[in-house]
Amino acid sequence: DLIALLHNHNEGHDKIWGAVRANGVVLSFWGKRGAKLAFKEYRTAYDAEKVSWKKMDKGYNRAEKDVLPEDFEGQLMMAALGMVKFALEN
């Protein structure tokens, strides 16, 4: 369930930032468009939305899903599995 999807494509930037609910957690993702993304877990969707507002203040705009890398679902699955593994270890 996509919470936010933003794209910054100005001044030589081509980056995306977004947040999604996956497997009971809220994950944000970011990185250069077309590259491997980084992921971070948030406690609530509201916490992720607050970050999206700051990103929009910095020049990011709402985007469509076509800015996501082709293997986004695979990257998301691996990140969500990693978060679960990390939580179980602590």
C-alpha positions as CSV (number, residue, x, y, z in Angstrom):
1,D,0.0,0.0,0.0
2,L,1.8,3.1,-1.3
3,I,1.7,6.0,1.2
4,A,3.8,8.5,-0.7
5,L,5.9,8.6,-3.9
6,L,8.0,11.7,-4.7
7,H,10.5,12.5,-7.5
8,N,13.1,15.2,-7.6
9,H,14.2,15.8,-11.2
10,N,15.9,19.2,-11.2
11,E,19.3,20.7,-10.9
12,G,20.9,17.5,-12.1
13,H,19.0,15.3,-9.6
14,D,16.9,12.3,-10.6
15,K,16.0,10.9,-7.2
16,I,12.9,9.3,-5.7
17,W,11.6,9.0,-2.2
18,G,8.6,7.1,-1.0
19,A,6.9,5.2,1.7
20,V,4.8,2.0,1.7
21,R,3.1,-0.3,4.1
22,A,4.5,-3.9,3.6
23,N,4.1,-6.9,5.8
24,G,2.7,-4.9,8.7
25,V,5.5,-2.3,8.7
26,V,5.9,1.1,7.2
27,L,9.1,1.4,5.0
28,S,10.4,4.5,3.3
29,F,12.7,4.1,0.3
30,W,15.0,6.4,-1.5
31,G,17.7,6.6,-4.1
32,K,18.7,7.5,-7.6
33,R,16.1,6.6,-10.1
34,G,16.8,3.3,-11.7
35,A,19.3,2.3,-9.0
36,K,19.2,0.1,-6.0
37,L,17.1,1.8,-3.3
38,A,17.8,2.2,0.5
39,F,15.0,1.4,3.0
40,K,14.2,2.5,6.5
41,E,11.4,1.4,8.8
42,Y,9.1,3.9,10.5
43,R,6.9,3.4,13.5
44,T,3.8,4.9,11.9
45,A,2.6,6.1,8.5
46,Y,2.3,9.6,9.9
47,D,6.1,9.6,10.7
48,A,6.8,8.8,7.1
49,E,4.3,11.4,5.9
50,K,6.1,14.0,7.9
51,V,9.3,13.2,6.1
52,S,7.4,13.4,2.7
53,W,6.3,17.0,3.6
54,K,9.9,18.0,4.2
55,K,11.0,16.4,0.9
56,M,8.3,18.4,-0.9
57,D,9.7,21.6,0.7
58,K,13.1,20.6,-0.8
59,G,11.8,20.4,-4.3
60,Y,10.4,16.9,-4.6
61,N,7.0,16.5,-6.4
62,R,4.3,13.8,-6.3
63,A,5.1,11.1,-8.9
64,E,3.5,8.2,-10.6
65,K,4.6,4.6,-10.2
66,D,6.5,4.7,-13.5
67,V,9.5,6.3,-11.6
68,L,10.0,3.2,-9.6
69,P,12.7,0.7,-10.7
70,E,11.5,-2.4,-12.6
71,D,12.6,-4.6,-9.7
72,F,10.9,-2.4,-7.0
73,E,8.8,-5.2,-5.7
74,G,11.8,-7.5,-5.3
75,Q,13.8,-4.8,-3.5
76,L,10.8,-4.1,-1.2
77,M,10.4,-7.8,-0.4
78,M,14.1,-8.2,0.5
79,A,14.0,-5.0,2.7
80,A,10.8,-6.1,4.5
81,L,12.3,-9.6,5.1
82,G,15.5,-7.9,6.4
83,M,13.5,-5.7,8.8
84,V,11.7,-8.8,10.2
85,K,15.0,-10.6,10.6
86,F,16.5,-7.6,12.3
87,A,13.6,-7.3,14.7
88,L,13.7,-11.0,15.6
89,E,17.4,-10.7,16.4
90,N,17.0,-7.8,18.9
